[in-house]
């Protein structure tokens, strides 16, 4: 299965600032997915990122708040913009390479906004 | 409504004991069901993936079952170890109009005590 390197692993940020999270995959994948996991909650899909096109956002998430880049088939970034304490969560990227075990997730970015 | 419900919400067992986690879903049309293990502060790691026609699948000490008629799945952990302490997440995918959607359960938090 694919190996995903996600960074930073954690950060503490001031409200009103922005943080960019990076995900690097060791193989080419068509789609990359960005998730948010709020404390004690399950994962919620933010958006799906295809190379060479605009990301597709789920209901409740907008591009101005969570801009995504996908410059090639192995890399993507998610930016959390104009952060507030409500954005404190774990953010995860994932891919679905060919194979029998489905999604592979990055190790996550634990974001705390103060 | 497409939902995935897991029980119990949390569970504490002694090392060496067995346990079974439950997942009930109302997702339609059903594509497959996956169980993930998520260590605290880490991304989920896939344990098993089961399609409609599969009843049982094992991965070491983890055995997943699927009853597509009753829309229930279970994850059985045999001879638990301290390292099994984690959240276990059931994810059901549905295929509709050419796209897959993944519905995440809220997870069962397992604590294994020495």
Interface residues (C-beta under 8 A of the other chain):
Chain A: X1 X4 X6 X10 X41 X42 X43 X44 X45 X90 X92 X94 X100 X101 X102 X103 X104 X105 X106 X107 X108 X110
Chain B: X32 X34 X36 X41 X42 X43 X44 X45 X46 X48 X49 X89 X91 X102 X104 X105 X106 X107
